[in-house]
């Protein structure tokens, strides 16, 4: 398939090619993370994808360049539009998410803002989970509302809350699951059916679950978004984002991305390609550690609440079993009786690092009293389930017993 998207008014042609699924390189996720989207270099026979830093690409005849730049012919003309190394990453993430095509962005926020801008115009309405990433909330509240977008934040654990906000102007539904930071769930398949009925785009942030534990496109989602900074790259050394969608949607989003300019750089793409090769191993370890830590915390006398989909006590445990292959690498909990107790707890940790972000090989932790949601009022925090002493924890790939011992000694001091 090689349809041309010719639009001289926008000054770019974007191919609508679907990625080719390399069945001969394995059907299972543990093999796909290693080989998907990559091939042996035909000139050097090297097995590692090269980094192509070139910003511009030359042709023998001017018309050949114009065919690529303006008329959607496959190839490379300018790296803001397409780059050989980024293209490999885009193929890899598309294959892992069971989509037709992907785009690499300079950050997760670049990805989500580009998608919203592609499919929304002033007076359009968007329904968003109220347990969403704070950056997404700020983008919508501080910018898109001022530009005329109408935003509805809802408790998406009950689909009736979503239905209640639907109007004729609802153009997009955006969800996260498990949600950041309370790890609540929404029924992805049911929301996908609803979005299809009202002809709205269903955009889904799959950063927490990763394609190892969940494939939203298989459940009816239109566009999957990732913060590549987290699990996909996995080593706290890449800032990046990604989308996966149909080939047609990829062309629409890419037309916006070219002019917003927030595309992934070649070196970041290469680091992420390398990081993804160990994605299954790392996510399985994150998940194993998180389950053990959650079970330990649930029985600890200084812990009031534990949020982890893998616990039988989680109110949506059965839904998690239905739509996830693993319960993920994030654990949230409330310790002591106040935000100060949460802060004192994390300040006593020795191995676990007090830092933002998640999905790293190193364990990272934040407390609501010192590092997490400080810009929220107490009422706003309580409304989305962030109670006194709330802690968001991203267990790394260290030995789980060492992590648990570190948590235990820190709890003993509050």
C-alpha positions as CSV (number, residue, x, y, z in Angstrom):
1,X,0.0,0.0,0.0
2,X,1.5,3.3,-1.0
3,X,-1.2,6.0,-1.3
4,X,0.0,9.5,-1.8
5,X,-1.2,12.3,0.5
6,X,-0.7,15.4,-1.7
7,X,-1.3,18.7,0.0
8,X,0.8,21.5,-1.2
9,X,-1.1,23.9,1.0
10,X,0.5,22.2,4.0
11,X,3.8,21.9,2.2
12,X,4.4,18.2,3.0
13,X,3.5,14.8,1.6
14,X,3.2,12.0,4.2
15,X,3.2,8.3,3.2
16,X,0.3,6.1,4.4
17,X,2.4,3.0,4.3
18,X,1.5,0.2,6.8
19,X,4.4,-1.4,8.5
20,X,5.3,-4.9,7.3
21,X,4.9,-7.5,10.0
22,X,8.0,-9.6,9.9
23,X,6.5,-13.0,10.6
24,X,9.8,-14.8,9.9
25,X,11.4,-12.9,12.8
26,X,9.0,-14.4,15.4
27,X,5.4,-14.0,16.5
28,X,5.9,-13.7,20.3
29,X,6.6,-10.4,22.1
30,X,9.9,-11.5,23.6
31,X,11.3,-12.0,20.1
32,X,9.6,-9.0,18.6
33,X,11.2,-6.6,21.0
34,X,14.6,-7.7,19.8
35,X,14.0,-7.9,16.0
36,X,10.9,-6.0,15.0
37,X,11.4,-3.2,12.6
38,X,15.1,-3.9,12.2
39,X,17.2,-5.7,9.5
40,X,20.8,-6.6,8.7
41,X,22.5,-3.6,7.0
42,X,22.8,-4.5,3.3
43,X,26.1,-2.7,2.9
44,X,28.0,-3.5,6.1
45,X,26.1,-6.7,7.2
46,X,25.9,-5.2,10.7
47,X,23.1,-6.4,12.9
48,X,22.8,-3.2,14.9
49,X,20.7,-0.3,13.5
50,X,22.9,2.7,12.5
51,X,22.4,6.2,13.8
52,X,21.9,8.6,10.9
53,X,22.4,12.1,12.0
54,X,21.9,13.7,8.6
55,X,19.3,16.5,8.7
56,X,18.9,16.7,4.9
57,X,19.1,14.1,2.0
58,X,20.3,14.7,-1.6
59,X,18.9,13.3,-4.8
60,X,20.3,13.1,-8.4
61,X,17.3,14.9,-9.8
62,X,15.4,17.7,-8.2
63,X,12.0,16.1,-9.0
64,X,13.0,13.1,-6.9
65,X,13.5,15.2,-3.9
66,X,10.1,16.9,-4.5
67,X,8.4,13.6,-4.8
68,X,9.5,12.6,-1.3
69,X,9.1,16.0,0.4
70,X,5.8,17.1,-1.2
71,X,4.1,14.0,-2.6
72,X,4.5,11.2,-0.1
73,X,6.9,9.0,-2.1
74,X,8.9,6.8,0.4
75,X,12.3,8.1,1.3
76,X,14.0,10.9,3.2
77,X,14.3,14.6,2.4
78,X,14.5,16.4,5.7
79,X,14.8,14.9,9.2
80,X,12.0,16.8,10.7
81,X,9.7,14.9,8.3
82,X,11.4,11.5,8.4
83,X,14.8,10.1,9.5
84,X,16.2,6.6,8.9
85,X,16.9,5.9,12.5
86,X,13.6,7.3,13.8
87,X,11.8,5.2,11.1
88,X,13.2,2.0,12.6
89,X,11.9,3.0,16.0
90,X,8.5,3.9,14.6
91,X,8.2,0.5,12.9
92,X,9.3,-1.3,16.1
93,X,6.8,0.4,18.4
94,X,4.0,0.0,15.8
95,X,4.6,-3.8,15.6
96,X,4.7,-4.1,19.4
97,X,1.4,-2.2,19.7
98,X,-0.3,-4.2,16.9
99,X,-0.8,-0.9,15.0
100,X,-0.3,0.0,11.4
101,X,2.2,2.9,11.8
102,X,4.0,4.9,14.5
103,X,5.6,8.3,15.0
104,X,8.5,9.2,17.3
105,X,8.3,12.5,19.2
106,X,10.7,14.5,21.3
107,X,8.6,13.9,24.5
108,X,5.4,12.3,25.6
109,X,3.9,15.8,25.9
110,X,4.9,16.6,22.3
111,X,3.0,13.4,21.3
112,X,-0.2,14.1,23.2
113,X,-0.4,17.8,22.3
114,X,0.2,17.0,18.6
115,X,-2.6,14.4,18.6
116,X,-5.1,16.7,20.4
117,X,-4.2,19.6,18.0
118,X,-4.8,17.3,15.0
119,X,-8.3,16.2,15.9
120,X,-9.7,19.1,17.9
121,X,-10.8,22.6,16.9
122,X,-12.4,25.4,19.0
123,X,-15.8,24.4,20.4
124,X,-15.0,20.7,20.2
125,X,-15.4,18.7,23.4
126,X,-13.0,16.2,24.9
127,X,-13.6,13.7,27.7
128,X,-10.6,12.9,29.8
129,X,-10.0,10.7,32.8
130,X,-9.6,12.8,35.9
131,X,-6.8,10.5,37.0
132,X,-4.6,11.6,34.1
133,X,-0.9,12.6,34.0
134,X,-0.7,16.2,35.4
135,X,1.1,17.4,32.3
136,X,-1.9,16.4,30.2
137,X,-4.3,18.1,32.7
138,X,-2.2,21.3,32.6
139,X,-2.1,21.3,28.8
140,X,-5.9,21.1,28.6
141,X,-6.6,23.5,31.5
142,X,-4.0,26.2,30.8
143,X,-3.9,26.2,27.0
144,X,-6.6,24.3,25.2
145,X,-9.4,25.7,27.3
146,X,-8.2,29.2,26.4
147,X,-8.1,28.3,22.8
148,X,-11.8,27.2,22.9
149,X,-11.6,23.5,23.5
150,X,-14.2,22.3,26.0
151,X,-12.7,19.8,28.4
152,X,-14.6,17.4,30.7
153,X,-12.7,15.5,33.4
154,X,-14.5,12.4,34.6
155,X,-14.1,9.5,36.9
156,X,-13.6,6.9,34.2
157,X,-13.9,3.9,36.5
158,X,-17.6,4.1,35.8
159,X,-18.5,4.3,32.1
160,X,-21.8,6.1,32.9
161,X,-19.7,9.1,33.9
162,X,-18.3,9.3,30.4
163,X,-21.8,8.8,28.8
164,X,-23.1,11.7,30.9
165,X,-20.7,14.1,29.3
166,X,-21.2,13.1,25.7
167,X,-22.7,15.8,23.4
168,X,-22.9,16.2,19.6
169,X,-19.6,18.1,19.9
170,X,-17.7,15.3,21.6
171,X,-14.8,14.6,19.2
172,X,-12.2,12.8,21.4
173,X,-12.0,10.6,24.4
174,X,-8.6,10.3,26.2
175,X,-7.9,7.7,28.8
176,X,-5.0,6.2,30.9
177,X,-5.2,2.8,32.4
178,X,-3.7,2.0,34.9
179,X,-4.1,5.7,35.7
180,X,-1.4,8.0,37.1
181,X,-1.0,7.9,40.0
182,X,-3.9,6.0,41.7
183,X,-3.7,3.0,39.4
184,X,-7.5,2.9,38.8
185,X,-8.7,1.2,35.7
186,X,-11.3,1.9,33.0
187,X,-12.9,-0.7,30.8
188,X,-11.0,-0.1,27.6
189,X,-13.2,-2.3,25.3
190,X,-16.4,-0.8,26.5
191,X,-15.2,2.8,26.1
192,X,-13.9,1.9,22.6
193,X,-17.4,0.7,21.6
194,X,-18.8,4.0,23.0
195,X,-16.3,6.1,21.1
196,X,-17.1,4.3,17.8
197,X,-20.8,4.8,18.3
198,X,-20.4,8.6,18.7
199,X,-17.6,8.7,16.0
200,X,-15.1,10.2,18.4
201,X,-11.4,9.4,18.4
202,X,-10.3,7.2,21.3
203,X,-6.8,8.2,22.4
204,X,-5.1,6.0,25.0
205,X,-1.9,6.6,27.1
206,X,-0.4,3.1,27.5
207,X,2.8,4.3,29.2
208,X,2.1,2.5,32.5
209,X,1.2,-0.8,31.1
210,X,3.5,-0.9,28.1
211,X,2.8,-3.2,25.1
212,X,4.2,-6.1,27.2
213,X,1.2,-6.0,29.5
214,X,-1.5,-4.5,27.4
215,X,-2.4,-3.7,23.7
216,X,-5.2,-1.1,23.6
217,X,-5.5,-1.2,19.8
218,X,-6.6,-4.8,20.1
219,X,-9.4,-3.6,22.4
220,X,-10.6,-0.9,19.9
221,X,-8.5,2.2,20.7
222,X,-7.7,4.4,17.7
223,X,-4.4,6.0,18.8
224,X,-2.0,4.8,21.5
225,X,0.3,7.4,23.1
226,X,3.5,6.6,25.0
227,X,6.0,8.6,27.0
228,X,9.1,6.8,25.7
229,X,11.0,8.4,28.5
230,X,9.6,5.7,30.8
231,X,9.6,2.0,30.2
232,X,10.3,1.9,26.5
233,X,13.7,3.5,26.8
234,X,14.0,2.3,30.4
235,X,17.2,3.7,31.6
236,X,16.5,7.4,32.5
237,X,18.6,8.7,29.6
238,X,16.0,9.4,26.9
239,X,13.3,12.1,26.6
240,X,10.8,10.9,24.0
241,X,7.3,10.1,23.0
242,X,5.4,8.0,20.5
243,X,2.0,7.4,18.9
244,X,0.7,4.3,17.2
245,X,-2.3,4.3,15.0
246,X,-3.7,3.4,11.6
247,X,-1.6,4.4,8.6
248,X,-4.2,7.1,7.7
249,X,-4.2,8.5,11.2
250,X,-0.4,8.5,11.2
251,X,-0.4,10.7,8.1
252,X,-2.9,13.1,9.7
253,X,-0.9,13.4,12.9
254,X,2.4,13.6,11.1
255,X,1.2,16.6,9.0
256,X,0.7,18.4,12.3
257,X,3.9,17.1,13.9
258,X,6.0,18.5,11.0
259,X,4.9,22.0,11.8
260,X,4.8,21.7,15.6
261,X,8.4,20.4,15.2
262,X,8.5,18.1,18.2
263,X,9.9,15.0,16.5
264,X,12.3,12.5,18.0
265,X,16.0,13.0,17.4
266,X,18.1,10.2,15.8
267,X,20.3,9.5,18.9
268,X,17.2,9.2,21.1
269,X,15.6,6.9,18.6
270,X,18.7,4.7,18.6
271,X,18.9,4.6,22.4
272,X,15.2,3.6,22.5
273,X,15.6,0.9,19.9
274,X,18.4,-0.5,22.1
275,X,16.3,-0.1,25.3
276,X,13.3,-1.9,23.8
277,X,15.4,-5.0,23.2
278,X,15.2,-5.7,26.9
279,X,11.7,-4.4,27.4
280,X,10.0,-7.7,28.1
281,X,12.7,-8.8,30.5
282,X,12.6,-5.5,32.3
283,X,8.8,-5.1,32.5
284,X,8.5,-8.7,33.8
285,X,11.0,-7.9,36.5
286,X,9.2,-4.6,37.3
287,X,5.9,-6.5,37.5
288,X,7.3,-9.2,39.7
289,X,8.9,-6.7,42.1
290,X,5.7,-4.6,42.2
291,X,3.5,-7.6,43.1
292,X,5.8,-8.6,45.9
293,X,6.1,-5.0,47.3
294,X,2.4,-4.5,47.1
295,X,1.7,-7.7,49.1
296,X,4.3,-6.6,51.7
297,X,2.8,-3.2,52.0
298,X,-0.7,-4.5,52.3
299,X,0.3,-6.3,55.5
300,X,2.4,-3.5,57.0
301,X,0.8,-1.8,60.1
302,X,2.1,1.7,59.0
303,X,0.4,1.5,55.6
304,X,-3.2,2.6,55.3
305,X,-3.9,2.0,51.7
306,X,-2.2,0.2,48.8
307,X,-3.1,0.7,45.1
308,X,-2.0,-2.1,42.8
309,X,-4.1,-3.9,40.2
310,X,-2.5,-7.2,41.0
311,X,-3.9,-7.3,44.6
312,X,-7.2,-9.2,45.1
313,X,-8.2,-6.2,47.2
314,X,-8.0,-3.8,44.3
315,X,-11.6,-2.9,43.4
316,X,-10.9,-3.5,39.7
317,X,-8.7,-6.6,40.0
318,X,-11.0,-8.7,37.8
319,X,-11.0,-6.0,35.1
320,X,-7.2,-5.9,35.2
321,X,-7.1,-9.7,34.7
322,X,-9.5,-9.3,31.7
323,X,-7.6,-6.6,29.8
324,X,-4.0,-6.9,31.0
325,X,-1.4,-9.7,30.7
326,X,0.5,-8.4,33.7
327,X,-0.4,-5.9,36.4
328,X,2.4,-3.4,35.7
329,X,5.4,-1.9,37.5
330,X,3.8,0.9,39.6
331,X,2.7,0.8,43.2
332,X,1.0,3.7,45.1
333,X,0.2,3.7,48.8
334,X,-0.6,5.9,51.8
335,X,1.7,5.8,54.8
336,X,1.3,7.1,58.3
337,X,-1.4,9.7,59.0
338,X,-0.3,12.8,57.1
339,X,1.7,14.1,54.1
340,X,4.6,14.7,56.5
341,X,4.7,11.0,57.3
342,X,5.0,10.3,53.6
343,X,7.8,12.8,53.2
344,X,9.6,11.4,56.3
345,X,9.3,7.9,54.9
346,X,10.9,8.7,51.6
347,X,13.6,10.8,53.2
348,X,14.7,7.7,55.1
349,X,15.1,5.5,52.1
350,X,18.7,4.4,51.2
351,X,18.5,2.5,47.9
352,X,15.3,4.0,46.4
353,X,15.9,7.3,44.7
354,X,13.8,10.4,45.4
355,X,13.2,11.5,41.9
356,X,10.4,12.1,39.4
357,X,9.6,9.8,36.4
358,X,9.1,6.1,36.3
359,X,10.0,2.9,34.4
360,X,13.7,3.1,35.1
361,X,16.1,0.3,36.0
362,X,16.4,2.2,39.3
363,X,13.6,2.4,41.8
364,X,12.1,5.9,41.9
365,X,9.7,7.4,44.5
366,X,7.7,10.6,45.1
367,X,5.5,11.7,48.0
368,X,2.5,14.0,47.6
369,X,3.7,16.2,50.5
370,X,7.0,17.1,48.8
371,X,7.3,16.2,45.2
372,X,3.9,15.1,43.8
373,X,0.9,17.3,42.9
374,X,2.2,20.2,45.0
375,X,0.3,22.6,42.7
376,X,-3.0,20.9,43.5
377,X,-5.3,22.1,46.3
378,X,-6.2,19.6,49.1
379,X,-9.7,19.3,47.6
380,X,-8.3,18.6,44.1
381,X,-6.0,15.9,45.5
382,X,-8.8,14.2,47.4
383,X,-11.1,14.3,44.5
384,X,-8.8,12.1,42.4
385,X,-7.9,9.8,45.3
386,X,-4.7,11.3,46.6
387,X,-5.1,11.0,50.3
388,X,-2.7,12.1,53.2
389,X,0.7,10.3,53.1
390,X,0.2,9.4,49.4
391,X,3.4,7.9,47.8
392,X,3.9,7.0,44.1
393,X,6.5,4.3,43.7
394,X,8.2,2.9,40.6
395,X,10.1,-0.2,41.6
396,X,13.2,-0.8,39.5
397,X,14.8,-4.0,38.5
398,X,16.9,-4.4,41.7
399,X,16.4,-7.5,43.9
400,X,12.9,-7.3,45.4
401,X,14.2,-8.3,48.8
402,X,16.6,-5.4,48.9
403,X,13.8,-3.0,47.9
404,X,11.5,-4.4,50.6
405,X,14.2,-4.2,53.2
406,X,14.8,-0.6,52.3
407,X,11.1,0.2,52.6
408,X,10.8,-1.6,55.9
409,X,13.7,0.2,57.5
410,X,12.3,3.6,56.3
411,X,8.8,2.8,57.7
412,X,10.3,1.9,61.1
413,X,11.5,5.5,61.4
414,X,8.1,7.2,61.1
